[in-house]
């Protein structure tokens, strides 16, 4: 596998996620689309880290694995985002009886 293939795959994942986030009305589908976008960014970060500094895997230097550290940080933030997003969706469902994004435009009752 070459760097170009990983970058193309990352761009495709990001594009699919962006389309889903902008076109879906269901809040859970929007959250899933955001996760697909995060995965595209993660794939790109790891691929760039691997192919731009290939000596890092030979010498196992901890300072050259920045893409991997960045990916772990993104995964951690994404997990917190999902937990908070699901809590907000549950709160909206309890008040509005709907999880559509269009129904949550105004949170005042």
Buried (B, 14 or more C-beta within 10 A) or exposed (E): EEEEEBBEBBEEBBEBBBEBBEEBEBBEBBBBBBBBBBBBBBBBBBBBBBBEBEEBEEEEEEEBBBBBEBBEEBBEEBEEBBEEBEEBBEEBBEEBEBBBBEBBEEEEE
